[in-house]
């Protein structure tokens, strides 16, 4: 079958790889119909992780079940399904408590597994024609038959729940104001989720014009950090108080001002100063314990200079960590079905799988309006 294979920094190729097969009675094989490129994939693509050439990328996957193992009871051939990017067993302590992003079974020695991602277990990615899904009764979310909402449903694999998770970590409530740093797909989903949760005003900070425009189109207030300190811009629009809540949808590759100079802690420190005293921060943006491309030795070891004193002084609460997708995907699916949510507004390009290399290049460079790419094998 055809799949997107990592070749080295800034290089992927669509190559022939072995088609997956049932290995356990609880497996299913899914014929992939849609698979998205994630900003997290770019960390590997850019050589900013320990990823070795040969990884099949792709953790945002949906499709049609083609084959089921003998132990699968809730699914059948022909079912349309979407899979959380988290690979989870469903029965370990963390899964039983709802922390499916930190499964203790699927990646021995490390809490958490994912499709097609470095250090997240042996699971092949789904930027391919077929995908093996383990513990399928637990990991597959069934969808209505047909092709309706295809680009909405594929976002249930990661970015829609992750954006919502950012708001959950920050405990966003109706009537509150929220600052979201980053207008990439997750940031836009966080802003959208804050509005769905009843936020009265949402500020979205970025410098890419197309992304800020999308934020404005959904009813958020765009803030261009290349035009001035975003903290001061937001305080000017909130009578000097700041916002009730904040979400970091950028992570460790953050840049400061109008430059391309990385300052890994700049978004965290901006949020400490943006959010009012006794507010809360949600941090779904990715931070890693090891970054070979970091701008300084401390950051290379995942140690950042965060304004902990100011955070403590203001009594701010912080929630962090990757999304436990299964906590949210069912209700978000139902909101899509009922017409209450349409997250596909972030999708800028739908392309065949064989254009993956070009799509990665353009998405990485943020050119030609590339915001979110969905590949169709």
Buried (B, 14 or more C-beta within 10 A) or exposed (E): BBBBBBBEEEBBEBBEBEEBEBEEEBBBBBBBBBBBBBBBBBBBBBBBBEBEEEBBBBBBBBBBBBBBBEEBEEBEEEBBBBBBBBBBBBEBEBBEEEBBBBBBBBBEEEBBBBBBBBBBBEBBBBBBBBBBBBBBBBBBBBBEEEEEBBBBBBBBBBBBBBBBBBBBBBBBBEEBBBBBBBBBBBBBBBBBBBBBBEBEBBBBBBBBBBBBEBBEEBEBBBBBBEEEBBBEBBBEBBEEEBBBBBBBBBBBBBBBBEEEEBBBBBBBBBBBBBBBEEBBBBBBBBBBEEBEBBEEEEBBEBBBBBBEEEBEEBEBBBBEBBBBBBBBBBEBBEBBBEEEBEBBBBBBBBBEBEBBBEBBBBBBEBEEBBBBBBBBB
